[in-house]
Amino acid sequence: MNKEASLSLIKELSEVPGPAGFEDEAIAVLRRQGAGLGDFCEDAMRNLYIHRSGNKAKLPALLLDAHSDEVGFMVRNIRPNGLLEFINLGGWVSYNIPAHRVLVRNKDGKWIPGIVASKPPHFLSEAEKKQAPDISEMVIDVGSSTDKEVREDYGIIMGAPVVPDVSFEYNPMRDIMFGKAFDNRLGCAAIIAVLKELEGADLQVDLSAAFAAQEELGLRGATVTAQVAKPDIAISFEGSPADDTLGQTQAVQTAVKKGPMLRHFDMKMLTNPRFQRFSLDLAEKEGIPVQEAVRTGGATNAGVIHLSGKAVPTIVIGIPVRYIHTHYGIASFSDFENSVKLGCQIIKSLNEKVIAGF
C-alpha cells in the first residue's frame, strides 16, 4: 500500500463536507479517486456503485460496503436577528456541539463559516451552569445581524446543510490521525485502497462496492444498495467508536492501534458466526492484528445488508475511532492499513465452496 497516497485520500475525504442527504462532494471525490478501478453508476439517493474491472461472469457476488455521509446539521429557521436555528442529522450528544466552528452551505453551493453560539458564563443562571443546553436551544452565528442579511447577502436558506469545520492532521511520529468524518470516510477510503490493491488479481468472486448515503439517518442508503447489488456475501467497512478512553481497561474491545475490530453482535445484526470465524482465523494465520467486540448499542449498514435477498453472510471490519460523532476524531493509520490488509486477504480467500459453507 502506498502510505502517502492513502493519507492524501483520507485527508481529502475527511475534509470534504457531506452530511447525511448531502453527500454530493464526497461522491465526487470517490469518483475521481476510484477512476479506472471499474464502472461507476449512481441512483436517486446518491448511492454510488463500482463494479470492479476484470470481474468474471457467474461467480458469487461480493459487496464491499461503506457509507459516504457524516453526522451534521440542517438549518430549520432563521431568526429576525440573523441567528440560525438547526436540527441534527445523525446522533449527537448536545454538550459536544456548542462553541465549535461549522460550515453552512448556501443556495449557491458555497460553504459559509459560522460558530455554534454559546451563552457567556456572565449571563448564565446557576441552574443553567449545571446543565447542558438542548439542541433546540442552540443557534449558529455566521456574523449576520438580520434575517434579511442572512438570506440576501449570505444566501443561506431553510434546509441548508451544516458540517463541522475541521482540518485533517497526521502525526507520523505517533501514527495518529486527527480529523472529522472518520465515521465513515475511513471506510470509504479503505474500499478504494482495497480495490487498488486487488487490481489485476484473479479472484473467485464478482467484486463490487457501494458507498451508501444517509447511514446516519437509519441505514437508509444501504437498504437500497443491497437491493441493487444483490450480494451473495458482504463486507462492511466502518469507522467504529473506540472504547479505550472510557476508564474500564478490562472491558476494552475497540482500542486505537490494536487493529481492526470485528463485532460479533450489535443492535441490528448477529454476525454470521461461520464467516466471522473464517475471518478471525485468517487474520491470525496472516499475522494481522484484530480485535473482537460484542456491542450493546449502535449498528452499521450490515444490519440491513445481511437481511436482504435470501440472507447475506456479512461481517463488519471496524476501524477504531475515538470521540466518534463529534467534531474531532482520533484514529491510527496502522489500523486503517491492517483493515485494508484483512479485507484483501478475505477477498482473495473466498470462492463458491467457501461461501456455501457460511
C-alpha contacts under 8 A as a table, 3 or more apart, distances in Angstrom:
res1	aa1	res2	aa2	distance
1	M	6	S	7.71
1	M	193	A	7.63
1	M	197	E	6.98
1	M	337	E	7.84
2	N	5	A	5.44
2	N	6	S	6.16
3	K	6	S	5.03
3	K	7	L	6.09
4	E	7	L	5.24
4	E	8	S	6.20
5	A	8	S	5.06
5	A	9	L	6.21
6	S	9	L	5.04
6	S	10	I	6.16
6	S	189	A	7.55
6	S	193	A	7.18
7	L	10	I	5.02
7	L	11	K	6.00
8	S	11	K	5.13
8	S	12	E	6.22
9	L	12	E	5.24
9	L	13	L	6.16
9	L	33	Q	7.55
9	L	189	A	6.56
10	I	13	L	5.17
10	I	14	S	5.84
10	I	185	R	7.12
10	I	186	L	6.50
10	I	189	A	6.03
11	K	14	S	5.10
11	K	15	E	6.13
11	K	168	F	5.58
11	K	169	E	7.70
12	E	15	E	5.41
12	E	16	V	6.10
12	E	29	V	7.65
13	L	16	V	5.40
13	L	26	A	6.42
13	L	29	V	7.01
13	L	185	R	5.78
13	L	186	L	7.98
13	L	189	A	7.48
14	S	17	P	7.98
14	S	168	F	6.64
14	S	179	G	6.38
14	S	180	K	5.68
14	S	181	A	5.39
14	S	182	F	6.35
14	S	185	R	6.05
14	S	186	L	7.85
15	E	166	V	6.75
15	E	167	S	6.04
15	E	168	F	6.43
15	E	179	G	7.54
15	E	180	K	6.86
15	E	181	A	7.69
16	V	25	E	6.54
16	V	26	A	6.08
17	P	23	E	7.57
17	P	25	E	6.65
17	P	26	A	6.92
17	P	163	V	6.32
18	G	21	G	7.79
18	G	22	F	5.25
18	G	23	E	4.26
18	G	24	D	6.68
18	G	25	E	6.35
18	G	26	A	5.96
18	G	68	S	7.60
18	G	69	D	5.59
18	G	70	E	6.11
18	G	163	V	7.33
19	P	22	F	5.37
19	P	23	E	6.09
19	P	69	D	5.10
19	P	70	E	4.62
19	P	71	V	5.51
19	P	72	G	5.11
19	P	73	F	7.35
19	P	89	L	7.10
19	P	161	P	6.96
19	P	162	V	7.21
19	P	163	V	6.42
20	A	23	E	6.44
20	A	69	D	4.80
20	A	70	E	5.93
20	A	71	V	6.52
20	A	72	G	7.15
20	A	89	L	6.32
20	A	90	G	7.49
20	A	213	A	6.57
20	A	214	Q	4.55
20	A	215	E	7.14
20	A	216	E	6.30
20	A	217	L	6.89
21	G	45	M	7.71
21	G	69	D	7.35
21	G	213	A	6.61
21	G	214	Q	5.61
22	F	25	E	7.96
22	F	69	D	7.52
22	F	161	P	7.14
23	E	26	A	5.43
23	E	27	I	6.15
23	E	46	R	7.09
23	E	68	S	6.43
23	E	69	D	5.65
23	E	213	A	6.79
24	D	27	I	5.19
24	D	28	A	6.32
24	D	46	R	7.12
25	E	28	A	5.01
25	E	29	V	6.44
26	A	29	V	5.18
26	A	30	L	6.34
26	A	68	S	6.62
26	A	69	D	7.86
27	I	30	L	5.05
27	I	31	R	6.15
27	I	46	R	7.67
27	I	48	L	6.97
27	I	68	S	7.23
28	A	31	R	5.16
28	A	32	R	6.33
29	V	32	R	5.19
29	V	33	Q	6.00
30	L	33	Q	5.10
30	L	34	G	5.72
30	L	188	C	7.90
30	L	192	I	7.89
31	R	34	G	5.22
31	R	35	A	6.03
31	R	40	F	7.56
32	R	35	A	5.28
33	Q	192	I	7.47
34	G	37	L	5.58
34	G	38	G	7.74
34	G	192	I	6.21
35	A	38	G	7.25
36	G	39	D	7.92
36	G	53	S	7.94
37	L	50	I	7.77
37	L	52	R	6.00
37	L	53	S	5.99
37	L	195	L	6.70
37	L	196	K	6.97
37	L	199	E	7.31
38	G	50	I	5.74
38	G	51	H	5.25
38	G	52	R	4.27
38	G	53	S	4.41
39	D	49	Y	7.96
39	D	50	I	5.40
39	D	51	H	5.14
39	D	52	R	6.63
39	D	53	S	7.02
40	F	48	L	7.10
40	F	49	Y	5.54
40	F	50	I	4.68
40	F	51	H	6.66
41	C	48	L	6.04
41	C	49	Y	5.29
41	C	50	I	6.77
42	E	45	M	7.94
42	E	46	R	5.86
42	E	47	N	5.53
42	E	48	L	4.66
42	E	49	Y	6.08
43	D	46	R	5.51
43	D	47	N	5.64
43	D	48	L	7.08
44	A	47	N	7.38
45	M	213	A	6.65
45	M	221	G	6.99
46	R	212	A	7.71
46	R	213	A	6.33
47	N	210	A	6.92
47	N	211	F	5.77
47	N	212	A	4.78
47	N	213	A	5.37
47	N	221	G	6.45
47	N	225	T	7.08
48	L	210	A	5.65
48	L	211	F	5.09
48	L	212	A	6.64
49	Y	208	S	7.25
49	Y	209	A	5.64
49	Y	210	A	4.50
49	Y	211	F	6.43
50	I	208	S	5.53
50	I	209	A	5.12
50	I	210	A	6.51
51	H	55	N	7.93
51	H	207	L	6.62
51	H	208	S	4.45
51	H	209	A	6.61
52	R	55	N	6.01
52	R	195	L	7.66
52	R	206	D	7.79
52	R	207	L	5.73
52	R	208	S	5.53
52	R	209	A	7.90
54	G	200	G	6.97
55	N	203	L	7.84
55	N	205	V	7.59
55	N	206	D	5.27
55	N	207	L	6.59
56	K	59	L	6.48
56	K	205	V	7.73
56	K	206	D	6.22
57	A	206	D	7.27
58	K	206	D	7.74
59	L	204	Q	6.49
59	L	205	V	5.15
59	L	206	D	5.44
59	L	352	E	7.27
60	P	204	Q	7.62
60	P	205	V	5.06
60	P	206	D	5.79
60	P	231	P	7.74
60	P	232	D	5.92
60	P	233	I	7.71
60	P	351	N	7.34
60	P	352	E	6.15
61	A	205	V	5.92
61	A	206	D	4.69
61	A	207	L	6.14
61	A	208	S	7.54
61	A	230	K	7.50
61	A	231	P	4.91
61	A	232	D	5.10
61	A	233	I	6.53
62	L	205	V	6.21
62	L	206	D	5.90
62	L	207	L	5.02
62	L	208	S	6.35
62	L	231	P	5.59
62	L	232	D	6.08
62	L	233	I	4.99
62	L	234	A	5.40
62	L	235	I	7.77
63	L	207	L	6.22
63	L	208	S	5.14
63	L	209	A	5.36
63	L	210	A	7.11
63	L	229	A	7.18
63	L	231	P	5.72
63	L	232	D	7.92
63	L	233	I	6.46
63	L	234	A	4.61
63	L	235	I	6.38
64	L	191	I	6.83
64	L	207	L	7.67
64	L	208	S	6.27
64	L	209	A	4.44
64	L	210	A	6.28
64	L	234	A	5.90
64	L	235	I	5.06
64	L	236	S	5.94
64	L	237	F	7.38
65	D	191	I	7.76
65	D	209	A	5.88
65	D	210	A	5.16
65	D	211	F	6.11
65	D	212	A	7.28
65	D	234	A	7.27
65	D	235	I	6.13
65	D	236	S	4.52
65	D	237	F	6.04
65	D	301	N	7.52
66	A	184	N	6.90
66	A	187	G	5.41
66	A	188	C	5.48
66	A	191	I	7.59
66	A	210	A	6.64
66	A	211	F	5.11
66	A	212	A	6.20
66	A	236	S	5.89
66	A	237	F	5.31
66	A	238	E	6.27
66	A	301	N	7.55
67	H	184	N	5.92
67	H	185	R	7.49
67	H	187	G	7.38
67	H	188	C	6.86
67	H	211	F	5.07
67	H	212	A	4.40
67	H	213	A	5.81
67	H	214	Q	7.43
67	H	215	E	6.05
67	H	221	G	7.94
67	H	238	E	7.82
67	H	301	N	7.67
68	S	184	N	6.35
68	S	185	R	6.25
68	S	188	C	6.64
68	S	211	F	5.59
68	S	212	A	5.82
68	S	213	A	5.65
68	S	214	Q	7.77
69	D	184	N	6.94
69	D	185	R	7.79
69	D	212	A	7.78
69	D	213	A	5.75
69	D	214	Q	5.92
69	D	215	E	6.75
69	D	216	E	7.08
70	E	90	G	7.88
70	E	181	A	5.37
70	E	183	D	6.35
70	E	184	N	6.64
70	E	185	R	7.90
70	E	216	E	6.94
71	V	88	N	7.79
71	V	89	L	5.67
71	V	90	G	4.95
71	V	91	G	6.94
71	V	92	W	7.83
71	V	163	V	7.47
71	V	181	A	7.36
71	V	216	E	6.41
71	V	325	H	6.41
72	G	88	N	6.08
72	G	89	L	4.97
72	G	90	G	6.58
72	G	161	P	7.42
72	G	162	V	5.70
72	G	163	V	4.80
72	G	164	P	6.98
73	F	86	F	6.38
73	F	87	I	5.52
73	F	88	N	4.30
73	F	89	L	4.82
73	F	90	G	7.89
73	F	161	P	5.94
73	F	162	V	4.80
73	F	163	V	6.38
74	M	86	F	5.33
74	M	87	I	5.38
74	M	88	N	6.40
74	M	89	L	6.77
74	M	159	G	5.65
74	M	160	A	5.52
74	M	161	P	4.55
74	M	162	V	5.57
75	V	78	I	7.68
75	V	84	L	6.36
75	V	85	E	5.86
75	V	86	F	4.28
75	V	87	I	6.56
75	V	157	I	7.52
75	V	158	M	5.42
75	V	159	G	5.06
75	V	160	A	5.21
75	V	161	P	6.55
75	V	162	V	7.34
76	R	84	L	7.52
76	R	85	E	5.58
76	R	86	F	4.83
76	R	87	I	6.40
76	R	158	M	5.57
76	R	159	G	6.01
77	N	84	L	5.98
77	N	85	E	5.06
77	N	86	F	6.82
77	N	158	M	5.91
78	I	82	G	6.18
78	I	83	L	6.00
78	I	84	L	4.76
78	I	85	E	6.19
78	I	147	D	5.99
78	I	150	V	7.89
78	I	157	I	7.81
78	I	158	M	7.23
79	R	82	G	5.34
79	R	83	L	5.36
79	R	84	L	6.27
79	R	85	E	7.35
79	R	146	T	7.65
79	R	147	D	6.00
80	P	83	L	7.49
80	P	146	T	5.43
80	P	147	D	4.84
80	P	148	K	7.91
81	N	144	S	7.63
81	N	145	S	5.07
81	N	146	T	4.40
81	N	147	D	5.99
82	G	141	D	7.46
82	G	144	S	5.27
82	G	145	S	4.85
82	G	146	T	4.12
82	G	147	D	4.38
82	G	148	K	7.63
82	G	149	E	7.16
82	G	150	V	6.01
83	L	139	V	5.97
83	L	140	I	5.78
83	L	141	D	5.26
83	L	142	V	7.46
83	L	144	S	7.29
83	L	145	S	7.63
83	L	146	T	7.86
83	L	147	D	7.59
84	L	139	V	5.17
84	L	140	I	4.89
84	L	141	D	6.54
85	E	136	S	7.43
85	E	138	M	6.66
85	E	139	V	4.76
85	E	140	I	6.56
86	F	135	I	7.62
86	F	136	S	7.28
86	F	138	M	7.53
86	F	139	V	6.65
86	F	140	I	7.64
87	I	135	I	6.96
87	I	136	S	7.22
88	N	91	G	7.15
88	N	92	W	7.06
88	N	135	I	7.73
89	L	216	E	7.10
89	L	217	L	6.80
90	G	216	E	4.76
90	G	217	L	5.61
91	G	216	E	7.25
91	G	325	H	6.70
92	W	96	N	7.49
92	W	97	I	7.76
92	W	325	H	6.04
92	W	326	T	7.02
93	V	96	N	5.77
93	V	97	I	7.37
94	S	97	I	5.65
94	S	98	P	7.88
94	S	132	A	6.81
94	S	133	P	6.75
94	S	134	D	5.95
94	S	135	I	5.94
95	Y	98	P	6.74
95	Y	132	A	5.38
95	Y	133	P	6.89
96	N	326	T	6.43
96	N	327	H	8.00
97	I	100	H	6.51
97	I	116	V	7.03
97	I	326	T	7.54
97	I	327	H	7.91
98	P	115	I	8.00
98	P	116	V	5.08
98	P	117	A	6.14
98	P	118	S	5.69
98	P	138	M	7.48
99	A	115	I	6.20
99	A	116	V	5.16
99	A	117	A	5.78
99	A	118	S	5.78
100	H	115	I	5.64
100	H	116	V	5.64
100	H	164	P	7.56
100	H	327	H	7.79
101	R	113	P	6.97
101	R	114	G	5.74
101	R	115	I	4.54
101	R	116	V	6.56
101	R	164	P	6.24
101	R	165	D	5.41
101	R	166	V	7.85
102	V	113	P	5.80
102	V	114	G	5.25
102	V	115	I	5.79
102	V	116	V	7.13
102	V	162	V	6.63
102	V	163	V	5.53
102	V	164	P	4.33
102	V	165	D	4.60
103	L	111	W	5.51
103	L	112	I	5.23
103	L	113	P	4.55
103	L	114	G	6.00
103	L	162	V	5.52
103	L	163	V	5.36
103	L	164	P	6.21
103	L	165	D	5.71
104	V	111	W	5.23
104	V	112	I	4.93
104	V	113	P	6.34
104	V	114	G	7.14
104	V	156	I	7.59
104	V	160	A	6.63
104	V	161	P	5.99
104	V	162	V	4.53
104	V	163	V	6.82
105	R	108	D	7.83
105	R	109	G	5.67
105	R	110	K	5.48
105	R	111	W	4.30
105	R	112	I	6.09
105	R	156	I	7.03
105	R	160	A	5.80
105	R	161	P	5.75
105	R	162	V	6.48
106	N	109	G	5.42
106	N	110	K	5.49
106	N	111	W	6.30
106	N	112	I	6.99
106	N	154	Y	6.98
106	N	155	G	5.08
106	N	156	I	4.41
106	N	157	I	6.77
106	N	160	A	6.44
107	K	110	K	7.46
107	K	155	G	5.65
107	K	156	I	6.09
107	K	157	I	6.79
107	K	160	A	7.60
108	D	155	G	7.17
112	I	142	V	7.29
112	I	154	Y	7.64
113	P	142	V	6.21
113	P	165	D	7.67
114	G	140	I	6.26
114	G	141	D	5.38
114	G	142	V	4.14
114	G	143	G	7.22
115	I	140	I	5.49
115	I	141	D	5.31
115	I	142	V	6.52
116	V	138	M	7.02
116	V	139	V	5.81
116	V	140	I	4.38
116	V	141	D	6.30
117	A	138	M	6.69
117	A	139	V	5.64
117	A	140	I	5.58
117	A	141	D	6.04
118	S	138	M	7.40
119	K	123	F	6.61
119	K	124	L	6.96
120	P	123	F	5.80
120	P	124	L	6.92
121	P	124	L	5.13
121	P	129	K	7.55
124	L	127	A	7.91
124	L	128	E	5.70
124	L	129	K	6.13
125	S	128	E	5.11
125	S	129	K	6.33
126	E	129	K	5.21
126	E	130	K	6.78
127	A	130	K	5.45
127	A	131	Q	6.91
128	E	131	Q	5.50
128	E	132	A	7.55
128	E	133	P	7.88
129	K	132	A	7.83
133	P	137	E	6.24
133	P	138	M	7.18
134	D	137	E	5.35
134	D	138	M	6.89
135	I	138	M	5.19
141	D	144	S	7.01
144	S	147	D	7.81
144	S	149	E	6.34
144	S	150	V	6.19
145	S	149	E	6.99
146	T	149	E	5.25
146	T	150	V	6.52
147	D	150	V	5.05
147	D	151	R	6.31
148	K	151	R	5.25
148	K	152	E	5.85
148	K	153	D	7.77
149	E	152	E	5.30
149	E	153	D	5.09
149	E	154	Y	6.60
150	V	153	D	5.84
150	V	154	Y	4.92
150	V	155	G	6.26
150	V	156	I	5.76
150	V	157	I	7.82
151	R	154	Y	5.83
151	R	155	G	4.73
151	R	156	I	5.09
151	R	157	I	5.97
152	E	155	G	5.36
152	E	156	I	7.80
156	I	160	A	6.68
157	I	160	A	5.88
164	P	180	K	7.28
164	P	327	H	5.60
165	D	327	H	7.73
166	V	179	G	6.28
166	V	180	K	6.02
166	V	327	H	7.08
166	V	328	Y	7.31
167	S	179	G	6.05
167	S	180	K	7.52
168	F	177	M	7.34
168	F	178	F	5.67
168	F	179	G	4.43
168	F	180	K	7.20
169	E	177	M	5.78
169	E	178	F	5.08
169	E	179	G	6.44
170	Y	175	D	7.15
170	Y	176	I	5.80
170	Y	177	M	4.47
170	Y	178	F	6.29
171	N	174	R	5.59
171	N	175	D	5.62
171	N	176	I	5.28
171	N	177	M	6.44
172	P	175	D	4.78
172	P	176	I	6.88
175	D	332	S	5.68
175	D	333	F	5.99
175	D	334	S	7.09
176	I	330	I	6.78
176	I	331	A	5.79
176	I	332	S	4.67
176	I	333	F	6.48
177	M	329	G	7.97
177	M	330	I	5.65
177	M	331	A	5.18
177	M	332	S	5.78
177	M	333	F	6.76
178	F	328	Y	6.73
178	F	329	G	5.70
178	F	330	I	4.85
178	F	331	A	6.75
179	G	182	F	6.93
179	G	327	H	7.84
179	G	328	Y	5.33
179	G	329	G	5.35
179	G	330	I	6.81
180	K	326	T	7.77
180	K	327	H	5.71
180	K	328	Y	4.99
180	K	329	G	5.70
181	A	184	N	6.01
181	A	185	R	5.92
181	A	327	H	7.97
181	A	328	Y	7.98
181	A	329	G	7.53
182	F	185	R	5.06
182	F	186	L	5.15
182	F	187	G	7.88
182	F	239	G	5.91
182	F	321	V	7.07
182	F	324	I	7.67
182	F	329	G	6.48
183	D	186	L	6.60
183	D	187	G	7.46
183	D	238	E	6.72
183	D	239	G	4.48
183	D	240	S	7.06
183	D	321	V	7.83
183	D	324	I	6.87
183	D	325	H	7.52
184	N	187	G	5.24
184	N	188	C	6.55
184	N	238	E	5.78
184	N	239	G	5.07
185	R	188	C	4.83
185	R	189	A	6.06
185	R	239	G	7.62
186	L	189	A	5.09
186	L	190	A	6.09
186	L	238	E	7.12
186	L	239	G	6.08
186	L	319	I	7.42
186	L	336	F	7.35
187	G	190	A	4.97
187	G	191	I	6.41
187	G	237	F	4.67
187	G	238	E	4.85
187	G	239	G	6.08
187	G	319	I	7.56
188	C	191	I	5.33
188	C	192	I	6.58
188	C	211	F	6.91
188	C	237	F	7.44
189	A	192	I	5.19
189	A	193	A	6.17
190	A	193	A	5.00
190	A	194	V	6.05
190	A	237	F	7.16
190	A	336	F	6.97
190	A	339	S	7.29
190	A	340	V	5.76
191	I	194	V	5.02
191	I	195	L	6.18
191	I	209	A	7.41
191	I	237	F	7.42
191	I	340	V	7.63
192	I	195	L	5.23
192	I	196	K	6.24
193	A	196	K	5.10
193	A	197	E	6.13
193	A	340	V	6.73
194	V	197	E	5.07
194	V	198	L	6.18
194	V	340	V	5.69
194	V	341	K	7.80
194	V	343	G	6.88
194	V	344	C	6.06
195	L	198	L	5.15
195	L	199	E	6.19
196	K	199	E	5.26
197	E	344	C	7.45
198	L	201	A	5.24
198	L	344	C	7.09
203	L	206	D	7.61
203	L	347	I	7.60
203	L	348	K	6.04
204	Q	348	K	7.46
204	Q	350	L	6.55
204	Q	351	N	5.02
204	Q	352	E	7.39
205	V	347	I	7.71
205	V	350	L	6.94
205	V	351	N	6.17
205	V	352	E	7.67
208	S	229	A	7.85
210	A	225	T	6.56
212	A	215	E	6.87
212	A	221	G	4.76
212	A	222	A	5.43
212	A	225	T	6.78
213	A	220	R	7.05
213	A	221	G	4.57
213	A	222	A	7.36
214	Q	217	L	5.35
214	Q	218	G	7.13
214	Q	219	L	6.37
214	Q	220	R	5.52
214	Q	221	G	5.44
215	E	218	G	5.55
215	E	219	L	3.98
215	E	220	R	5.65
215	E	221	G	6.10
215	E	222	A	7.21
215	E	300	T	7.70
215	E	301	N	6.85
216	E	219	L	6.46
217	L	220	R	6.59
219	L	222	A	5.76
219	L	223	T	6.59
219	L	300	T	7.04
219	L	301	N	5.55
219	L	303	G	7.99
219	L	304	V	7.21
220	R	223	T	5.35
220	R	224	V	7.15
221	G	224	V	5.42
221	G	225	T	6.33
222	A	225	T	4.74
222	A	226	A	5.81
222	A	301	N	5.74
222	A	304	V	6.68
222	A	305	I	6.69
223	T	226	A	5.77
223	T	227	Q	6.85
223	T	304	V	5.90
223	T	305	I	6.95
224	V	227	Q	5.24
224	V	228	V	6.33
225	T	228	V	4.99
225	T	229	A	5.86
226	A	229	A	5.33
226	A	230	K	5.60
226	A	231	P	6.92
226	A	304	V	7.69
226	A	305	I	5.47
226	A	308	S	6.27
227	Q	230	K	5.43
227	Q	308	S	6.91
227	Q	309	G	7.51
230	K	308	S	7.66
230	K	309	G	6.72
231	P	234	A	6.57
231	P	312	V	6.88
232	D	312	V	5.65
232	D	313	P	7.35
233	I	312	V	5.24
233	I	313	P	5.10
233	I	314	T	5.98
233	I	355	I	7.42
234	A	305	I	7.66
234	A	306	H	7.88
234	A	312	V	6.89
234	A	313	P	6.41
234	A	314	T	4.70
234	A	315	I	6.77
235	I	302	A	7.84
235	I	314	T	5.59
235	I	315	I	5.18
235	I	316	V	5.94
235	I	317	I	7.13
235	I	343	G	7.88
236	S	300	T	7.85
236	S	301	N	6.96
236	S	302	A	6.06
236	S	314	T	7.26
236	S	315	I	6.22
236	S	316	V	4.71
236	S	317	I	6.15
237	F	316	V	5.94
237	F	317	I	4.98
237	F	318	G	5.96
237	F	319	I	7.65
238	E	300	T	7.45
238	E	316	V	6.96
238	E	317	I	6.30
238	E	318	G	4.76
238	E	319	I	6.13
239	G	318	G	5.58
239	G	319	I	4.84
239	G	320	P	6.11
239	G	321	V	6.12
240	S	254	T	7.90
240	S	261	M	7.85
240	S	318	G	5.13
240	S	319	I	5.55
240	S	320	P	4.98
240	S	321	V	5.72
240	S	324	I	7.60
241	P	254	T	7.27
241	P	320	P	5.84
241	P	321	V	5.14
241	P	322	R	5.95
241	P	323	Y	7.00
241	P	324	I	5.58
242	A	245	T	7.65
242	A	253	Q	7.91
242	A	254	T	4.84
242	A	255	A	5.52
242	A	256	V	6.70
242	A	320	P	4.98
242	A	321	V	5.07
242	A	322	R	4.86
242	A	323	Y	7.44
242	A	324	I	7.83
243	D	246	L	5.69
243	D	252	V	5.81
243	D	253	Q	6.76
243	D	254	T	5.52
243	D	255	A	6.19
243	D	322	R	7.29
244	D	247	G	7.27
244	D	248	Q	7.72
244	D	249	T	7.00
244	D	252	V	5.56
244	D	253	Q	7.67
244	D	254	T	6.56
244	D	255	A	4.96
244	D	256	V	7.26
245	T	248	Q	7.97
245	T	322	R	7.85
246	L	249	T	7.90
248	Q	251	A	5.48
248	Q	252	V	6.60
249	T	252	V	5.48
252	V	255	A	6.63
253	Q	261	M	7.69
253	Q	291	Q	6.37
253	Q	292	E	6.19
253	Q	293	A	5.26
254	T	258	K	7.71
254	T	260	P	7.95
254	T	261	M	6.08
254	T	291	Q	6.50
254	T	292	E	7.63
254	T	293	A	7.05
254	T	320	P	5.95
255	A	258	K	5.70
255	A	259	G	7.83
255	A	320	P	6.29
256	V	259	G	7.28
256	V	320	P	5.51
256	V	321	V	6.89
256	V	322	R	7.54
256	V	331	A	6.25
256	V	332	S	6.20
256	V	335	D	7.25
257	K	331	A	7.93
257	K	332	S	5.77
257	K	334	S	6.45
257	K	335	D	5.78
258	K	289	P	6.48
258	K	290	V	6.70
258	K	291	Q	6.93
258	K	335	D	6.90
259	G	288	I	7.56
259	G	289	P	4.90
259	G	290	V	4.63
259	G	291	Q	6.29
259	G	319	I	7.50
259	G	320	P	7.86
259	G	334	S	7.28
259	G	335	D	4.70
259	G	336	F	7.97
259	G	338	N	6.21
259	G	339	S	7.23
260	P	289	P	7.20
260	P	290	V	5.03
260	P	291	Q	6.04
260	P	317	I	6.08
260	P	318	G	5.32
260	P	319	I	5.03
260	P	320	P	6.63
260	P	335	D	5.70
260	P	336	F	7.46
260	P	338	N	6.68
260	P	339	S	5.48
261	M	290	V	5.80
261	M	291	Q	4.49
261	M	292	E	5.53
261	M	293	A	6.72
261	M	316	V	7.83
261	M	317	I	5.89
261	M	318	G	4.74
261	M	319	I	6.43
261	M	320	P	6.99
262	L	276	Q	7.64
262	L	290	V	7.17
262	L	291	Q	6.13
262	L	292	E	5.04
262	L	293	A	6.29
262	L	315	I	7.23
262	L	316	V	5.75
262	L	317	I	5.36
262	L	318	G	6.22
263	R	266	D	7.31
263	R	271	T	7.20
263	R	292	E	5.66
263	R	293	A	4.53
263	R	294	V	5.70
263	R	295	R	6.99
263	R	315	I	7.72
263	R	316	V	6.45
263	R	317	I	7.84
263	R	318	G	7.87
264	H	270	L	6.14
264	H	271	T	5.14
264	H	273	P	7.55
264	H	276	Q	7.42
264	H	292	E	7.17
264	H	293	A	6.04
264	H	294	V	5.32
264	H	295	R	7.63
265	F	268	K	7.92
265	F	269	M	5.80
265	F	270	L	4.52
265	F	271	T	5.87
265	F	293	A	7.46
265	F	294	V	5.04
265	F	295	R	5.60
265	F	296	T	7.72
266	D	269	M	5.47
266	D	270	L	6.55
266	D	294	V	6.68
266	D	295	R	4.68
266	D	296	T	5.88
266	D	297	G	5.95
266	D	298	G	6.15
266	D	299	A	5.73
267	M	295	R	7.43
267	M	296	T	6.62
267	M	297	G	5.55
267	M	298	G	5.76
267	M	299	A	5.58
268	K	298	G	7.75
268	K	299	A	5.47
268	K	300	T	7.43
268	K	302	A	7.89
268	K	303	G	4.63
268	K	304	V	7.64
269	M	299	A	7.46
269	M	302	A	7.05
269	M	303	G	4.97
269	M	306	H	7.68
271	T	275	F	7.95
271	T	276	Q	6.72
271	T	313	P	7.69
271	T	314	T	6.61
271	T	315	I	6.13
272	N	275	F	5.54
272	N	276	Q	6.04
272	N	313	P	5.62
272	N	314	T	6.45
272	N	315	I	7.18
272	N	358	F	7.38
273	P	276	Q	5.01
273	P	277	R	5.97
274	R	277	R	5.14
274	R	278	F	6.11
274	R	357	G	7.68
274	R	358	F	5.25
275	F	278	F	5.04
275	F	279	S	6.21
275	F	313	P	6.63
275	F	314	T	7.26
275	F	315	I	7.03
275	F	358	F	5.72
276	Q	279	S	5.19
276	Q	280	L	6.22
276	Q	315	I	6.33
277	R	280	L	5.11
277	R	281	D	6.00
278	F	281	D	5.30
278	F	282	L	6.10
279	S	282	L	5.06
279	S	283	A	6.17
279	S	346	I	6.56
280	L	283	A	5.12
280	L	284	E	6.37
280	L	290	V	7.54
281	D	284	E	5.15
281	D	285	K	6.20
282	L	285	K	5.00
282	L	286	E	6.13
282	L	345	Q	7.64
282	L	346	I	7.31
283	A	286	E	5.19
283	A	287	G	5.96
283	A	288	I	4.89
283	A	289	P	6.84
283	A	290	V	6.99
283	A	342	L	6.45
284	E	287	G	5.11
284	E	288	I	6.15
284	E	289	P	7.33
285	K	288	I	7.81
288	I	338	N	6.40
288	I	341	K	7.59
288	I	342	L	6.83
289	P	338	N	7.23
295	R	298	G	7.24
299	A	302	A	7.76
299	A	303	G	6.52
300	T	303	G	5.72
300	T	316	V	7.97
301	N	304	V	5.78
301	N	305	I	6.32
302	A	305	I	4.84
302	A	306	H	5.76
302	A	314	T	6.34
302	A	315	I	7.14
302	A	316	V	6.92
303	G	306	H	5.97
303	G	307	L	7.07
304	V	307	L	5.35
304	V	308	S	6.56
305	I	308	S	5.33
305	I	312	V	6.73
305	I	314	T	7.42
306	H	311	A	5.48
306	H	312	V	4.43
306	H	313	P	5.98
306	H	314	T	5.73
307	L	310	K	7.38
307	L	311	A	4.98
307	L	312	V	6.45
308	S	311	A	5.47
308	S	312	V	6.49
309	G	312	V	7.10
313	P	358	F	6.79
317	I	339	S	6.58
317	I	343	G	7.83
318	G	339	S	7.61
319	I	331	A	7.82
319	I	335	D	6.09
319	I	336	F	6.13
319	I	339	S	6.85
320	P	331	A	6.30
320	P	332	S	7.84
320	P	335	D	7.22
321	V	324	I	6.05
321	V	329	G	6.06
321	V	330	I	5.55
321	V	331	A	4.90
322	R	329	G	5.51
322	R	330	I	5.05
322	R	331	A	6.54
323	Y	326	T	6.04
323	Y	328	Y	6.71
323	Y	329	G	5.30
323	Y	330	I	7.01
324	I	328	Y	7.47
324	I	329	G	5.81
326	T	329	G	7.08
331	A	335	D	7.66
332	S	335	D	5.40
332	S	336	F	6.72
333	F	336	F	4.96
333	F	337	E	6.10
334	S	337	E	4.94
334	S	338	N	6.07
335	D	338	N	5.16
335	D	339	S	6.09
336	F	339	S	5.11
336	F	340	V	6.41
337	E	340	V	5.21
337	E	341	K	6.27
338	N	341	K	4.87
338	N	342	L	6.01
339	S	342	L	5.18
339	S	343	G	6.11
340	V	343	G	5.08
340	V	344	C	6.16
341	K	344	C	5.21
341	K	345	Q	6.22
342	L	345	Q	5.14
342	L	346	I	6.13
343	G	346	I	5.26
343	G	347	I	6.19
344	C	347	I	5.19
344	C	348	K	6.16
345	Q	348	K	5.21
345	Q	349	S	6.17
346	I	349	S	5.14
346	I	350	L	6.38
347	I	350	L	5.46
350	L	354	V	5.92
350	L	355	I	6.59
351	N	354	V	5.36
351	N	355	I	6.13
352	E	355	I	5.24
352	E	356	A	6.09
353	K	356	A	5.13
353	K	357	G	6.51
354	V	357	G	5.23
354	V	358	F	7.06
355	I	358	F	5.39
